[in-house]
Amino acid sequence: DRTNYFETVPANQLEKMLWLESDRMGFLLDAVSQRKFEIQRSTVKNERAQRYDNRPYGLIWERMSEALYPEGHPYSWQTIGYVEDLERVDVNDLKAFFLRWYGPNNATITIGGDLDVEQTLEWVNKYFGSIPRGPEVENAPKQPAKLQEDKYITLEDRIQQPMVMIAWPTTYSGEESQASLDTLSEVLGGGTNSVLYQDLVKTQKAVDAGSF
């Protein structure tokens, strides 16, 4: 849905952060070479191994997404992609994607804290104002998913502690009922006072329980 870049810095470093982010948006591609791309490709592959392939229960998120959403749905795979995806792309794919989506007309800058609004707007215009617009971007149509039948997945992993997960496709981010679903999630499994923790962990039926 989006890519987030953020920094938390003292107020007197705000201008420097705006300069750095404008440099990323406006001039990153000038510094990207195939050699640097290969270094980052290796980093991402290692990240995937740490988060999914070599992590206990790691692949369950991938299998869950594949089961919850139909083939081709953008949520049916993890953001990091599959290993074959990482192997297939090259630096030209990166540049094309960046030019398509990373223009100032498709970005939102949010700044909060101890700041001077007038000065901050001046800095934003100074550093971002000269960056050319990218292609026009239209909001993608919502693609709600609905399971036609119950699905059951068994995943064998190199761990001895069994885990049970139950998932439902719900609504899209920002939809009116999302706040109610978030509240329900907190009541069910949002901490040691939640229903699941009290009913399952406190009674020693499970070592951990939660919802999100």
Summary of the structure (lengths in Angstrom):
residues: 212
radius of gyration: 21.7
end to end distance: 18.4
largest distance: 61.5
contacts: 422
relative contact order: 0.11
helix: 48%
strand: 0%
